[in-house]
Amino acid sequence: MRRLSENTMWVCLHIRREWQIYLLLAPTVTWFLVFLYKPMYGLQIAFPITIILALAFNEFVIPGLKKTAQTIVYLPHFISTVILVFSKRPALVRFCQRSSPC
């Protein structure tokens, strides 16, 4: 049986002495794990298309072709942002009007 290091023994002793604090901390840690870290697994699965697209752009041999393809893919997002910024009506008002049932 191998001997525990001094730090490990100190941590075990501290946990044994202060077990009430760790018991009070357990629901908070559980809440964070369930509601904050578990949903991030879905984010990992949600973006494989963009990762595949980035890997495909990385494989282009001609630098001009790579930049042109990136511009074509990202231009619609850029144009919609510019239109929202320079719009006369605020975006929040327009969003509320569009999402209202009337």
N, C-alpha and C positions, 0 to 999 in steps of 0.2 A: 504494500500500500504506500503510495507516494505521499509525501508531506505537503500540506498546503502552504502557500507563501504567506508571508506576514501580512500583506495587504488583504489577501482573501480572508484570513482569519479575523482581521480587524473589521471587515465589512460584515461578516457573519455575526460577529459579536454586536456590532452596531444594530443590525436588523433585529437580533434577538432582544436587545434592550428596548428598542423603540418600535416594537411591533404595532402598537396602537396607532402611531402616525402612519405607518404603511397601510394599515387596515382602513384608515380614513382616506388615504390617497387612492386606494384600489378602485372605487367607483369612478373617479375622475379619469384615471388612466384607461379604464375599460371604455368609458364614453368616448374618449379621444380615439382609441383604436377602432371602435365600431363605426363611429360617425365621421371621422376625418381621414383615417388611413385606409379603411376598407374601400370606400368609393374611389380612391385613386387607382385601384386595380382596373376599374373600368376605363379610366383615362388612358392607361397604358394600352388597352385594347382599342380605344377609339381612334388612334392616330396611325395605324399601319400604312394607310394609303399615302400620307404625306411623307412618311419615312421611306417608303418604296420609291416615291417620286424623287426625293432628295438623293437616294442612292443611284437612281437612273441618271439624274443630272450629273452626278459625280463621274459617271462612266463615259460621258461624252468626250471624244478626243479633241474635237475642234472647239477652241474657246469661244468663238463667236456664236456657234450653234448653242452652246450651253447658256450663254447670256440671253440669246434670243428666246429660247424655250422658257427660261425663268421669267422673262418679261411678259411673254404671252400668258403664262399661267397666273401671275400675280397682278397683271394690269386691271382686271375687273374689280378686284378688291380695292385697289388704289383709286380707281375712278369713282367708285361708290362713296369712298371716304371723302374725296374732294367735293363731290356733289353735296354731301351732307354738311360739310364745313361751310361752303359758300351759299347754302340755301337761305332764302329769306325768312322762312318760318323755322322755329326751333325744332330739333329732331324729336324731342320728347313730346311736343304737342302733336306732331305728325304721327308718332307711334301710337299715342293714345287715341287719336281719331281713327286710325286704321284698325286697332284692336277692339274698339267699342262695338257692342252688338247692334247699335242703331244705324 
